[in-house]
Amino acid sequence: MASRALAVLGSTLTLACLPTLAQAQATVAQVFNGEMLGTNLRYFESIAGIARTSVGDVHSYRVQGCEISANAAGGTVSELRLQLSPSCKADLSSFIGTFAPPANKPLTFGAMSESSGGQLEFYADCLHLCGNAADPSVYALWQGPHAVNFTEVLLEAVLADDAAINASNQWSEAMQKTKGQDFVIDTRFNCERDFDEVANQSFKGVKVTAVTIGTELNKPGC
């Protein structure tokens, strides 16, 4: 009886450890991967492990020390987000093929624009009189063609370091000069594309702090 009880206990412990082992063994390349888009959340978590946190349909995971989140409305993964750092790099090739910038180099707005062969659409939470509650972010959207199933890439840069702040100031000043201060304060630029060229130039060398990939991605409005 004792040996049977130990066997049952061992089986129970093994099952309890499966999610932890899956999470520990998963790699960023396996989880932040184009093949994961459109999959069932249960399948996704069989690779990524159990979510650390969930807010509505957005579930967050830590994989190889990197923060990855999945939007899974209706139980299907529709978008993936990776927070970047020197040890957490994004390889976009599984999502958008040859449109992806080199994975072995830091991801910048300019690198994405160059590899995709097109101008990015720029958006921002706030650029002027933002307050001190939290650092705002600037976003750049790339909309893929039919060849990559119209996959979208949303690059993000938190306005916290000098390079990002200086770029945002250049973009803001160019808009204020033409459209006035209220245009920038009210973020009306988010619904106009007249200043994307200025933003592309200003943010060309700025490093991306997070990247989201999917379809019909949310972005700041006006």
N, C-alpha and C positions, 0 to 999 in steps of 0.2 A: 504493500500500500504506500509505503514511504517513497519508494522509487517511482511509483506512478504519479504521486503528488509532485515530486520534483520534476518529472517530465512535463506535466501540465504547466507548472510554474515556468519552466524554461521556455515552453512554447509561447506562453503569454508574454513573457519578457521580450522574446524575439519579435513578436508582432508589434509590441509597443514601441520597439526601437526602429521599425522599418521606416517611418516618415523621417526620423532623425538621420538615419543612415542615408536615405535618398537625398536629403538636403545637403548632408556633408559631402557626398560623392559627386553631386551635380557640379558642372562647370558653367561659367557665364556663357560660353559658346553654345552650350546645350539649351540653356533656358532663354537667353536673349537671342532668339533664332527665328527666322522667317517661317519655319515649319510649325512653330507654335501658334501663329495667328490662325484663328478659325478652329482651334482645337477645343475640346471639352475641358472645363476647369479641372475636373477630376484627373484627366490624363495629364494636364499641365503640372498639377501638384504631385503626380507620381514621379515626376522628374525634379521639379523645383523644391519639393517638400511642402510642409504645412505653412500657411501664411503666418507671418509674425503679427501683423495687424490687418484689419479689414475695415474700410469705411465705405459703406454702401457697396457698390460693385467693384471697388478698387481694392486689390489685395497686395500686400507688400511682403517681399521675401529677401533674405540675405543669402547670397550665393558667392562663395569664395571671398567673403568680406565685402561684396558689392551689393548695393541696394537696387533691387529690381521690383517694379510693380506691374500688375496686370489688371486691365479693365475687363471684367468678364460679365457684362450685363446679360441676363438670360442664361448664364452658365457657360457661355462661349467666349473665349479670349479674343477681343477685338483690337486691343492695342497693348504694347509693351513699352515700358519706360526704364531707362538705365541711367543712374546717377554716376557721372564720370569723375575720375580722380586719376592720379598717376598710376595707380594699380588697377583701376577699373576702366578699361578701354572698350570702345564700341567697334565691332566689326559689322558693318551694315550690308555686306555683300550677300548674306543669305536672304535679306529682305529685298534689295533693289539691284542685285547683280552688278553689272559693270558701271552703273551710275554711282556706286559707292566710292567714297574717297579711300585712300590707302589706310588699311587697318593698323599698320605699324608706325603711324605718325599721329601726333595730337590732332584731335578733331577740331577744326576751326570753321567759322562760317564761310570763309573764303575757300577752304578745301572742299566743302560740300558744293558750293556754287561752281567751282572749277570742274569737279568730277561729273556733276550732273549736266553741265553745259547750259545752265539757265540761271536767271536772276531769282533770288529768294524773295518771298513776301515777308515783310517785317511787321511785328506787333509788339506791344508793351503793356505791362500792367499800369505803369506810370513813368513819366519822364521828368516832370517838373512839379515842385511843391508836393512831394510824395509823403512827407512826414517820416517819423522814425519807428513806426510800428514793426515794419519788416522791410528787408531789402527787396525792391521790386525786381522783376526779370524782364528781359527782352527775348522775343521769340522770332524765329525765322522758319517759314513753312515752305517745303518743297512738295509739289504735287506730281507724282510719278505718272508716266504714260500707261497706255494699255499693256505694253510689254511687261510691266511689273504689277499688273492688276490694279492700277491707279493707287498704289500704295503711297501714303503720305509720310513725310519725315518732318518732325517739329523739333528744331534745335532750340536750346534754352541757354541763356547766360544770366546768372544772378549779377545784379549791378553792385558788386562788392569790392572788386579789385580795380586798380587804376586803369587798366586797359579797357575794361568794359565800361567804366564810368566815363572815361574820356570819349569813347566812341558814342555813347548815348548823348553826351553833351553836344558833340558835333552834329548828330542827327537832329536833336532838339533845336539847336540854334538855327540850322538851315530851315526848319519848318516855321519857327517863330519869325524869321526874317521875311518870309513870304506870306504866311497865313496869320501871324499874330500869336500872342501868348495863350489866349483862350483855346485856340485850336489844339495846342499841345496839352494844356491842363485838362481839357475835356476828353482827351485821347481820341479825337475825331480822326486822327491819322490811321487808326486801326481799320477804318472803313473806306480808306482811300489808298490808292497805290501810287500816287504822284511822287512820293519820297522814298520809294524802295531803292532806287539807284543810289541815293545818298547813303542810305543805311547799309547797303551792300559794300560800299567803299569804306565807310567808317568802321564796320565790324569785320572787315576782311581778315585781320590777323587775330581777332579775339577768340580765345578758347571756349568751347562749348562746355557747360557744366552738367547738362542732362540732355538726353535725346529720347523722344517718344516716336514710335512707329505704329501705324495702323491705317484706318480709313475714317474719314469724316472726323478728324481730330478737333478737339475744342481749342479755341484760341481767344485771347481778349477781344472784346467788342468795343464799340464807340459809345 
